[in-house]
Amino acid sequence: MANKIQTLNDLSFSSDQQPVVFLRLDLNVPIKKGAISDETRIVAALPTIKWLLDKKAKIIACSHLGRPKGVGYEEEFSLAPVGVRLAELLNLEVVLAQDYVEDGFGKIVYDLKPNQIILLENLRFHKEEQAGNANFAQKLAKNAEFYVNDAFGTCHRADASMFAVPECFPLEKRAAGFLVAKEMQFLEEAFRAPKAPVTAIFGGSKVSDKIDILRKFTNIANNMIIGGAMAYTFLKYLGKNVGKSRVEEDKLNLVEEIFKAAEKRNVKIYLPEDHICGADFSENTIPVVVQSADIPEGLMGLDIGEKSAVTFGKIIESSNVVVWNGPMGVFEFESFSKGTKAVAQALAQCSGTTIVGGGDSAAAIVKFNLQDKVTHVSTGGGASMELLEGKELPGIKVLRKK
Ligand code: AMP
């Protein structure tokens, strides 16, 4: 596994100077008509900002917001409302900088007072940000001495502020903020030498989307639990009747590969032994309980059944490390959400380390209000998935110790 990353405690600030820190945050919050509808990401950024302020740092904070065209200012995508809220939460002044790639910006940084921080206007107003442009990165980095990345959800993107800006700083002056460090602790460190039994639960729609993560966990887990639509491709491979469940006929070879890899390491694969089915993929379809692994013609599996939920729950509760990625059924439909809820509850009951990968499983654990009962709920969708797959993320690679 790759080297550990630099964290805030690895940075050495000289006490007699105010160090200037370029701080990449994820302040990409939903804004409608100037009003922020969910400020979770702003609140989540506060611990790192406060830690830096405690060290008397001058902060140049920045983020992207939405998907502007990349050809200059667009009011709809302005970070101005975020700056206002940040100022309220920190009880200081936020200077929103528009012309931060111009020479005059250096004076704004130089003149910054202890009760002020700078927030750069949306990085994506410049097309060079998403192009990963090195020249743009140099202009961003020019006025700072340190680089801190606390934008976990963007770490899988090779944007200028994520990899090219940190490359302008010596490694000992780059670090992950608290959010990124925590995600790394649970999505990477937790699997360096995990104490058995390790259980990985996978669900969601497609085997093909999850093949890399399935492969990776045949090398780590002791138990693999498969639910969701994905389970039907596995059951079909085993020769079961799957009715009109969603099956990827052309991915049976991938399932075979997973079974073979699992067999080599003696990893147990658990599939649903009963199902909640419906005649159609619709919220109003009548739920039909099918008490066997085989599904009759005309029905599709939309959730795992009660027996499966009990079996899966026992395995989860007796594990030392559990990672969960993907719902057990169509949890968005009330009648087909019980299996996903049961898995979420089993995680909540487990006394080991319980990790919920981002995206739909994170949405599910929040829906069932169990997010405080698990060890870690990842905030990144794509980024957490790629990390769990064992991929190197551009935003993380530049923070690794040598
Ligand atoms: P993913 O993004 O791959 O994790 O897939 C999540 C989606 O899979 C959710 O929107 C679920 O509704 C869907 N899903 C889960 N189980 C099933 C199923 N048995 N049949 C169809 N879709 C499912």
Boltz pocket constraint, residues with backbone or C-beta under 6 A from the ligand:
constraints:
  - pocket:
      binder: B
      contacts: [[A, 203], [A, 204], [A, 205], [A, 206], [A, 209], [A, 227], [A, 228], [A, 229], [A, 230], [A, 246], [A, 301], [A, 302], [A, 303], [A, 325], [A, 326], [A, 327], [A, 328], [A, 329], [A, 330], [A, 331], [A, 332], [A, 359], [A, 360]]
      max_distance: 6.0
